[in-house]
Amino acid sequence: MNILILGIGNILFQDEGIGAHFVHYLDEKYDYLSNENSVTIVDGGTLAQRLIPLIIKFDKVFVIDCIDAQDSKAGDVYFFDYLKAPSEVDWQGSAHEVEMLQTLNMIKMNGDLPETFVLGIIPKRVADDTTFDLSEEIVKASATMEHTILKSLKELGVETKIRNSNITINDIAKISFKREIINDLKI
């Protein structure tokens, strides 16, 4: 099985960049080991529809992004099957979220949507100021996000090995714009 972990977000606008920062964090911290599965990590930024040729190459996709939800607070983490999104979840929090929702809907309409799960987080600060800094709520919630994605990968037969135990999400937020996640994909 080919697995894609896809981070979405604009890193210039504080918490809105958590999806992109988070995949860089996973890439820096872990090695992914499996005899049956491959794991590819991609910072999709705000590319939305331009990611369609990439997304359809995979069997399973984990989209990491900011979301909005009724009766939620900053730092709340949601994990759900894209086709069975909870009714309280709303992707209308920012322009890139609407674009990503539309992108997944287009792929679904064409019959090419892989099994897709969303790991969403409620941001505290979005576009207040241009900075790479993340709110305390998002930093704390990143541990829940990490646990959730690692558990899901383990259930798929992917083991993780810590390569860099000293890295933090705050460290990555300051440098993710400089990092490249190297893989053999052609977008």
matplotlib code that plots the C-alpha trace (Angstrom):
import matplotlib.pyplot as plt

x = [0.0, 1.3, 0.6, 0.7, 1.0, 0.0, 0.5, -1.6, -1.2, 0.3, 3.3, 3.4, 0.2, 1.0, -1.2, -2.5, 0.8, 0.6, -0.2, 3.0, 5.1, 3.8, 4.8, 8.3, 8.4, 7.4, 10.0, 12.8, 12.0, 11.1, 12.1, 9.2, 9.7, 7.5, 7.9, 4.5, 3.9, 5.6, 5.2, 5.6, 5.5, 4.7, 4.3, 1.4, 1.4, -1.5, -1.3, -4.8, -5.9, -2.3, -2.0, -4.5, -2.0, 0.0, -3.0, -4.5, -1.2, -1.8, -3.9, -4.3, -4.0, -3.7, -4.4, -3.1, -4.8, -6.5, -10.3, -13.1, -15.8, -18.8, -18.3, -14.5, -11.5, -8.0, -5.9, -8.8, -7.7, -10.1, -9.4, -11.9, -12.6, -13.0, -16.2, -17.7, -16.8, -18.5, -21.3, -19.7, -16.6, -16.4, -13.5, -14.5, -11.8, -9.5, -9.1, -6.7, -9.1, -12.0, -9.6, -8.5, -12.1, -12.9, -9.9, -10.9, -14.5, -13.2, -11.1, -14.1, -16.4, -13.9, -13.9, -10.2, -10.2, -8.0, -9.1, -8.6, -8.4, -8.2, -6.1, -7.5, -6.7, -8.5, -6.1, -5.9, -4.1, -4.6, -3.3, -3.0, 0.6, 3.1, 5.2, 6.3, 5.5, 2.8, 0.4, 0.9, -2.4, -1.2, 2.2, 0.5, -1.9, 0.9, 1.6, -1.9, -1.5, 1.7, 0.2, -2.8, -0.7, 1.8, -1.0, -2.7, 0.5, 1.2, -2.3, -1.3, 1.9, 4.3, 6.7, 8.4, 11.9, 13.0, 15.9, 16.0, 14.6, 15.7, 13.5, 10.4, 7.5, 8.7, 12.2, 10.6, 8.3, 11.3, 13.0, 10.4, 10.4, 14.1, 13.6, 13.0, 11.3, 13.2, 11.3, 11.1, 7.7, 7.1, 4.3]
y = [0.0, 3.5, 5.9, 9.7, 12.1, 15.4, 18.7, 21.6, 25.2, 28.7, 28.8, 32.6, 32.9, 31.4, 28.5, 28.1, 26.6, 23.7, 21.1, 22.0, 22.4, 19.1, 17.0, 18.5, 17.6, 14.0, 13.8, 15.1, 13.0, 9.6, 6.8, 4.7, 1.0, -1.5, -4.6, -4.1, -0.3, 2.8, 6.2, 9.4, 12.8, 15.9, 19.6, 20.6, 24.2, 25.9, 24.1, 22.5, 21.5, 21.2, 18.3, 16.2, 14.3, 13.5, 12.5, 10.0, 8.0, 6.7, 4.1, 5.9, 9.6, 11.5, 15.2, 17.4, 20.8, 23.4, 23.1, 24.8, 23.1, 24.1, 24.3, 23.8, 25.6, 26.3, 23.2, 20.7, 17.8, 15.9, 12.7, 11.4, 9.6, 12.4, 10.7, 10.6, 14.0, 14.9, 17.3, 19.9, 20.1, 23.1, 23.7, 27.3, 28.8, 30.0, 30.2, 27.2, 25.0, 25.7, 25.0, 21.7, 20.6, 21.4, 19.5, 16.4, 16.8, 17.0, 13.9, 12.1, 13.2, 11.7, 8.4, 8.7, 9.5, 7.2, 6.3, 9.7, 10.7, 14.2, 15.0, 18.5, 21.0, 24.1, 27.1, 30.0, 32.6, 32.9, 35.8, 38.2, 38.9, 37.3, 35.0, 31.4, 31.3, 28.8, 29.4, 27.5, 25.6, 24.3, 23.4, 21.3, 19.7, 18.6, 15.8, 14.5, 14.8, 12.9, 10.1, 9.9, 9.6, 7.2, 4.9, 5.0, 4.1, 1.2, -0.2, -0.2, -2.2, 0.8, 0.9, 4.2, 4.6, 7.9, 9.4, 12.8, 12.9, 16.5, 18.2, 20.1, 21.5, 25.0, 24.2, 23.0, 26.0, 28.3, 26.3, 24.4, 27.0, 26.0, 22.2, 20.0, 16.7, 14.5, 11.8, 10.4, 11.8, 13.9, 16.3]
z = [0.0, -0.9, 1.9, 1.6, 4.5, 3.1, 5.0, 4.0, 5.1, 4.7, 6.9, 6.7, 8.8, 12.2, 13.2, 9.6, 8.7, 11.2, 8.5, 6.5, 9.6, 11.1, 8.0, 8.2, 11.9, 11.1, 8.3, 10.5, 13.6, 12.2, 9.8, 8.5, 8.2, 6.5, 4.2, 2.6, 2.6, 1.5, 3.3, 1.4, 3.2, 1.2, 2.2, -0.1, 1.2, -0.5, -3.9, -3.6, -7.1, -8.3, -5.9, -7.8, -9.9, -6.8, -4.5, -7.0, -7.1, -3.5, -1.9, 1.4, 2.2, 5.5, 5.1, 7.9, 8.0, 10.0, 10.3, 12.1, 14.1, 16.1, 19.9, 19.5, 21.0, 19.7, 19.9, 19.5, 17.3, 15.0, 13.1, 10.6, 7.4, 4.8, 3.4, 6.9, 8.2, 11.5, 11.0, 13.4, 11.2, 8.8, 6.4, 5.8, 8.1, 5.4, 1.7, 1.4, 3.4, 1.0, -1.9, -0.3, 0.3, -3.3, -4.5, -2.6, -3.9, -7.5, -7.1, -5.6, -8.4, -10.9, -9.0, -8.2, -4.5, -2.4, 1.1, 2.7, 6.4, 7.8, 10.9, 11.6, 14.2, 15.4, 15.0, 17.5, 15.4, 11.6, 9.7, 12.7, 11.7, 9.3, 11.5, 11.7, 15.5, 16.6, 19.5, 22.7, 22.0, 18.7, 20.1, 22.9, 20.5, 18.2, 20.6, 20.1, 16.4, 16.5, 18.6, 16.2, 13.0, 14.5, 15.8, 12.4, 10.6, 13.1, 12.4, 8.7, 9.5, 9.4, 12.3, 13.2, 14.5, 16.1, 14.1, 15.8, 19.3, 19.9, 17.3, 18.4, 16.4, 17.3, 15.9, 12.7, 12.4, 12.2, 9.4, 7.5, 4.7, 4.1, 4.2, 1.3, 1.7, -0.7, -2.5, -6.0, -6.9, -9.9, -9.4]

ax = plt.figure().add_subplot(projection="3d")
ax.plot(x, y, z, "-o")
ax.set_aspect("equal")
plt.show()
